[in-house]
Amino acid sequence: MIEKFGIGIDVVSVERFSSKEFFKNTEFYEKIFTQNEINYCTKFKNPYPHFAGKFALKEAVIKALNEKIDLLDIETFHENDKPCVKLKNHKNSFSLSSITHENTVAIAVFLIEFS
C-alpha cells in the first residue's frame, strides 16, 4: 500500500534567491520558474521568499515522484490561497502541498497518491 504514495519535503534559504536580484538575473529565474510563477512572485514587494517557497515545493515534488523531472515541467500555483501543483506529462493524481516561509528560509511538503 505504501507504493501508492510519494512524499517529499525541502528547505531552501531565501538568500539563495535574494542574492540574485530578479531584474538583473531574469535568465536564472526563467530556467527554474514558469512565466505564471514569475508573475505571481514579482507582484510582491519582496518576491524572494515566494521564489524560495516555490522552488522548495518543486524540489519536494521531485523527491515525492522519485524520478528525474525538469523544473519547468512542475508548475506551482495557488487556488483559494492554497499552494497547488500542475505536472506536465504526468497523469492527474491526487496531491496535497504546503509552503511556509519566514525571513531566511522556505519549507515545502508535497504528498501525492499515484493512480
Secondary structure by P-SEA (a helix, b strand, c coil): ccccbbbbbbcccccccccccccccaaaaaacccaaaaaaaaccccaaaaaaaaaaaaaaaaaaacbbbbcccbbbbbcccbbbbbbcccccccccbbbbbcccbbbbbbbbbcc
